[in-house]
């Protein structure tokens, strides 16, 4: 990973202080989003599953690592999808061998969902490695720099969320 900043400055040989402007920041953000989306797509393709399925598998593995059990209702809440969508998703993941339904030891009518499959775990490990490398990329930043970045990204979330609400209001 390079720390070179691409700017829209003309690049005159006597310009010792190339300026980074808003367009440069937004272009860097777009490049990052594209790279992250491509990494997620490669993981989904390796597993032969969709985005919600990958999120579900990750949620199950995170819960397993934390020593928590997950049922379909928990999964629906985490993914913010309906009970019907969750049921269809779980059915697909069970058929494909990515998850199992197990009896809940605390509720004889309940069902606990668990992740399975060596290849699936391998792909999720790759995603976790990407996350770890992303954390390493921030290690050199000062607390003040991190605060600026977090504030910027939070503002971008508000901007993007605002676009959705504007579209709904105009419809």
C-alpha positions in Angstrom: 0.0 0.0 0.0 1.4 3.4 -1.0 1.1 6.6 1.0 1.2 8.7 -2.2 -1.6 11.2 -2.5 -2.9 11.8 -5.9 -4.0 15.4 -6.3 -5.7 17.4 -9.0 -2.9 20.1 -8.7 -1.2 21.0 -12.0 2.1 19.7 -10.6 4.4 22.5 -11.5 8.0 21.7 -10.8 8.3 24.6 -8.3 5.1 23.6 -6.4 6.6 22.1 -3.3 3.3 21.8 -1.4 0.8 20.0 -3.6 -2.7 20.7 -2.4 -5.2 18.0 -1.7 -8.8 19.2 -2.3 -12.3 17.9 -1.7 -12.3 16.1 -5.1 -9.1 14.3 -4.2 -10.6 13.1 -0.9 -13.8 11.9 -2.6 -11.9 10.1 -5.4 -9.8 8.4 -2.8 -13.0 7.4 -1.0 -14.4 6.0 -4.2 -11.2 4.0 -4.9 -11.4 2.5 -1.4 -15.1 1.6 -1.8 -14.4 -0.1 -5.1 -11.5 -2.1 -3.7 -13.5 -3.1 -0.7 -16.5 -4.1 -2.8 -14.3 -6.2 -5.1 -12.8 -8.0 -2.1 -16.3 -8.8 -0.8 -17.4 -9.9 -4.2 -14.5 -12.3 -4.5 -15.3 -13.8 -1.1 -19.0 -14.2 -2.1 -18.1 -15.8 -5.4 -15.7 -18.2 -3.7 -18.6 -19.3 -1.5 -21.3 -19.1 -4.2 -23.5 -17.0 -2.0 -25.0 -13.5 -1.9 -24.3 -10.5 0.2 -26.9 -11.2 3.0 -25.7 -14.8 3.2 -22.1 -13.6 3.7 -23.2 -11.2 6.4 -25.2 -14.0 8.0 -22.2 -16.3 8.0 -20.0 -13.6 9.4 -22.5 -12.9 12.2 -22.6 -16.6 13.1 -18.9 -16.9 13.2 -18.5 -13.7 15.3 -21.2 -15.0 17.7 -19.4 -18.4 17.9 -16.1 -16.7 18.7 -17.8 -14.6 21.4 -19.5 -17.7 22.9 -23.0 -16.6 22.0 -25.7 -18.6 20.3 -27.8 -17.2 17.4 -31.3 -18.1 16.4 -33.2 -17.0 13.3 -34.8 -14.0 15.2 -31.3 -12.8 16.3 -30.1 -13.1 12.7 -33.1 -11.2 11.3 -32.4 -8.3 13.8 -28.7 -8.2 13.0 -29.2 -8.2 9.2 -32.3 -5.9 9.5 -34.4 -8.2 7.3 -37.8 -9.7 7.8 -38.5 -13.1 9.4 -39.7 -14.4 6.0 -36.4 -13.3 4.3 -34.4 -14.8 7.2 -36.2 -18.1 6.9 -35.5 -18.3 3.1 -31.9 -17.3 3.7 -31.4 -19.9 6.4 -33.0 -22.6 4.2 -30.6 -21.7 1.4 -27.6 -21.8 3.7 -28.6 -25.1 5.2 -29.1 -26.6 1.7 -25.7 -25.4 0.6 -24.1 -26.8 3.7 -22.9 -23.5 5.0 -24.9 -23.6 8.3 -26.7 -26.1 10.5 -29.8 -26.0 12.6 -29.2 -27.4 16.1 -31.6 -27.8 19.0 -31.4 -25.1 21.6 -30.4 -26.7 24.8 -32.3 -24.1 26.8 -35.5 -24.2 24.8 -36.7 -27.5 23.4 -38.7 -25.8 20.7 -35.8 -23.4 19.8 -33.2 -23.8 17.1 -29.7 -22.5 17.2 -27.8 -21.7 13.9 -24.1 -22.5 13.5 -21.7 -22.0 10.7 -20.1 -25.0 9.0 -17.7 -25.9 6.2 -14.0 -25.6 6.0 -13.9 -23.6 2.7 -16.4 -21.1 4.1 -14.3 -20.5 7.2 -11.2 -20.1 5.0 -12.9 -17.4 2.9 -14.1 -15.6 6.1 -10.6 -15.9 7.5 -9.4 -14.0 4.4 -11.9 -11.3 5.1 -10.7 -11.1 8.7 -7.2 -10.9 7.4 -8.2 -7.9 5.3 -9.8 -6.3 8.3 -6.5 -6.9 10.3 -4.5 -5.3 7.5 -6.9 -2.4 7.4 -6.3 -1.9 11.2 -2.6 -2.1 10.6 -3.0 0.7 8.0 -4.4 3.0 10.7 -1.8 2.2 13.4 0.5 5.1 12.3 -2.3 7.7 12.6 -2.5 10.0 15.6 -5.6 10.1 17.7 -6.4 13.5 16.3 -6.0 12.2 12.7 -8.3 9.3 13.5 -10.9 11.6 15.0 -10.9 13.7 11.9 -11.3 10.7 9.7 -14.1 9.2 11.8 -15.9 12.6 11.8 -15.6 12.8 8.0 -16.9 9.3 7.5 -19.8 9.9 9.9 -20.6 13.0 7.9 -20.5 11.1 4.6 -22.9 8.5 6.1 -25.3 11.4 7.0 -24.9 12.8 3.4 -25.6 9.4 1.8 -28.5 8.6 4.1 -29.9 12.1 3.3 -29.9 11.3 -0.4 -32.3 8.3 0.4 -34.6 10.4 2.5 -34.7 13.2 -0.2 -35.6 10.6 -2.8 -38.4 9.2 -0.6 -39.8 12.7 0.0 -39.8 13.7 -3.7 -41.7 10.5 -4.7 
